[in-house]
Amino acid sequence: MSLDESQTLRPTDTTTPSRPNAPGPNAPGPNAPGPNAPGPDAPDADAPGAGASGSGAGAPGSGPDASDAGADAPVAGVGGPGLDAPGAGNGIPGPDASGSGAGAPGSGPDASDAGADAPGAEAAASGAGAGAPGPEAPSGSGQRGGWAAVRPLVLRMHFYAGLLIAPLLFIAAGTGLLYALSWQAESIVYSDELTVDRVGDGAVPLSTQVRAAQSAAPTGKVIGVWPAPEAADTTRVIMEKPGLAEGETLTVFVDPYTADVRGQLTTAGDALPLRAWLSEFHSSLQLGEFGRNYSELAASWLWVVALGGLALWIGRRRSRRALLVLPDRKATGRRKTLSWHGVVGLWAVAGLVALSATGLTWSKYAGENIGQLQDRLGGATPAVSATLGESADSAGADEHAGHHMPGGAEMPPPQPTADIGIDKAVEAARAAGVDDHVRVTLPAEGKGYVIKEQDKQVPVHLDAVAVDPADGKVMDELRFADYPVLAQLTRFGIDLHMGQTFGLANQLALAALAVALMFLVFWGYRMWWLRRPTKDRALSFGRPQPRGAWRKAPVTLLLPLAAVTAVVGWFVPMLGISLIAFLAIDVLLGFVAGRRAAAAGA
């Protein structure tokens, strides 16, 4: 991700080589090929393996990381930093870390594993000996094409994205886990309000239930009624009430068999207080509009890190194909952590990308772009029309409705002269086939009844009708089957993200994805910590893929890649802005490192 155009060299580390025959910082050993030529047994410079990229995920070298030597594995999975960093000599990149043929594994306590997954393991000592940092991605080794050219860029992107965005991903996963569990918690915490003591023989009229709710909350104005969807459920009467925050309503729960009021709660949509609070906590950390930036930034990067990790894990050389999908139980230490990180990331990647995509539809900036694109493609979500006077058959319609008065003003819509009542309106909707988990919106100024199905669990029932309050005729109807395909996909995606499409199974799957993401972040940081140099510094960390690897990629690859990145960065603004910030910081750090190296050599 963070690519530096600096041509400077890293300052030389004087760490003692891990074995006597290891080459110096800039010279290959007696049995090793030069930086630009593959060894006799090593893969060539264009193939990932012992000579590629020296990443910490499979980078050769001495020290605790050498157990993964020769595997040349990229970062596995998602969310974790540092897996992809070069690891020659206690995790510090050598001169051949960029992917030339001189990156064969070296010595160390775990060097016996060198070459297990790649040929040429004994071709040369790792990088620059036992810990000397080498130059930044030397440009003299020529350009490479295909995956060999892109891989170092993906490695560096995965490292920095994991390192800097992983905390946000961890928070989003933790709060998302709580939200996924809130559906079941809600049914327990609010069981008195949601259910009746005894199922009766028949329900009393909805109008009677509404009057009972009005008596319990006389200051509220009824705007909607949700009849009991199941036999043991209560009816919800939705009210507007002074003093409530924007988006909040007062819900009165009524026993449909006795019209007894079971309780009152402040709600947001269909969410009761617990789930409403957790939903806001997940999306904004209860910080309002400013807090929404955190969730949008996490969602913007999640798919990038996930797909990058998938490419790196699949492109990794391994001795057995089964290790692609199953963890290596024989591995120990950091290599074991890498195996679990990669396998869990592989199994979770589809779900994580789906969560990222659906989460962006709610976001402030990318969500607006997604909505505009959807509208231009003809995929906007339609709505049933309940405006009075639009239908020629509507009783009570003013003959001047829609006509223009002098001066260009339009005459106001007609007001209903009669109201058949909620019970007959619901009967009319049921006669039109809208009868499953219905929610009734009462007539407002110039509007009729709107009755919608809200059964979002497969098989979904989401049809809607508008009923004229004067005579009970259906003014308009909208079938979910008539939605544009994009609108249907958007509906399914949102409901999947919220855990509604498949009920409890959906919620458990979301909880599993959240736990998997938190473990992926933990394993990533653990590998970053295990790859740190330990001989010279009391506190240090693993380093990323060296700067300048982009110079090895051909222009025919770089230009399309830069164009796609620019377009995606514009469409997903939080991704584009943060990417520019990372690049600027990385260029600055490279400049500072170059100045220090020049000062040290003066």
Stockholm file with secondary structure:
# STOCKHOLM 1.0

chainA/1-602         MSLDESQTLRPTDTTTPSRPNAPGPNAPGPNAPGPNAPGPDAPDADAPGAGASGSGAGAPGSGPDASDAGADAPVAGVGGPGLDAPGAGNGIPGPDASGSGAGAPGSGPDASDAGADAPGAEAAASGAGAGAPGPEAPSGSGQRGGWAAVRPLVLRMHFYAGLLIAPLLFIAAGTGLLYALSWQAESIVYSDELTVDRVGDGAVPLSTQVRAAQSAAPTGKVIGVWPAPEAADTTRVIMEKPGLAEGETLTVFVDPYTADVRGQLTTAGDALPLRAWLSEFHSSLQLGEFGRNYSELAASWLWVVALGGLALWIGRRRSRRALLVLPDRKATGRRKTLSWHGVVGLWAVAGLVALSATGLTWSKYAGENIGQLQDRLGGATPAVSATLGESADSAGADEHAGHHMPGGAEMPPPQPTADIGIDKAVEAARAAGVDDHVRVTLPAEGKGYVIKEQDKQVPVHLDAVAVDPADGKVMDELRFADYPVLAQLTRFGIDLHMGQTFGLANQLALAALAVALMFLVFWGYRMWWLRRPTKDRALSFGRPQPRGAWRKAPVTLLLPLAAVTAVVGWFVPMLGISLIAFLAIDVLLGFVAGRRAAAAGA
#=GR chainA/1-602 SS CCCCCCCCBCCCCCCCCSSTTCCCSSSCCTTSCCTTSCCSSSCCTTSSSTTSCCBTTTCCCSSGGGGGTTTCCCCCSSSCSSTTSBCHHHHCCCTTTTTCTTCCCCCSTTGGGTTSSSSCTTSSCCTTTTTCCCBSSCGGGCCCCTHHHHHHHHHHHHHHHHHHHHHHHHHHHHHHHHHHHHHHHHHHHTHHHHBCSSCCSSCCCHHHHHHHHHHHCTTCEEEEEECCSSTTBCEEEEEECTTCCTTCEEEEEECTTTCCEEEEEEEBTTBCHHHHHHHHHHHHTTCHHHHHHHHHHHHHHHHHHHHHHHHHHHTSCCSCGGGGTSCCTTCCHHHHHHHHHHHHHHHHHHHHHHHHHHHHTTSSSHHHHHHHHHHHTTCCCCCCCCBTTSSTTCTTCCTTTTCBCTTSCBCCCCCCSCCCCHHHHHHHHHHTTCCSSEEEECCCTTBCEEEEECBCSSSCBCCEEEECTTTCCEEEEECGGGSCHHHHHHHHHHHHHHTCTTTHHHHHHHHHHHHHHHHHHHHHHHHHHHTSCCSSCSSCCCCCSCTTGGGGSCHHHHHHHHHHHHHHHHHSHHHHHHHHHHHHHHHHHHHHHHHHHHHHHC
#=GC SS_cons         CCCCCCCCBCCCCCCCCSSTTCCCSSSCCTTSCCTTSCCSSSCCTTSSSTTSCCBTTTCCCSSGGGGGTTTCCCCCSSSCSSTTSBCHHHHCCCTTTTTCTTCCCCCSTTGGGTTSSSSCTTSSCCTTTTTCCCBSSCGGGCCCCTHHHHHHHHHHHHHHHHHHHHHHHHHHHHHHHHHHHHHHHHHHHTHHHHBCSSCCSSCCCHHHHHHHHHHHCTTCEEEEEECCSSTTBCEEEEEECTTCCTTCEEEEEECTTTCCEEEEEEEBTTBCHHHHHHHHHHHHTTCHHHHHHHHHHHHHHHHHHHHHHHHHHHTSCCSCGGGGTSCCTTCCHHHHHHHHHHHHHHHHHHHHHHHHHHHHTTSSSHHHHHHHHHHHTTCCCCCCCCBTTSSTTCTTCCTTTTCBCTTSCBCCCCCCSCCCCHHHHHHHHHHTTCCSSEEEECCCTTBCEEEEECBCSSSCBCCEEEECTTTCCEEEEECGGGSCHHHHHHHHHHHHHHTCTTTHHHHHHHHHHHHHHHHHHHHHHHHHHHTSCCSSCSSCCCCCSCTTGGGGSCHHHHHHHHHHHHHHHHHSHHHHHHHHHHHHHHHHHHHHHHHHHHHHHC
//
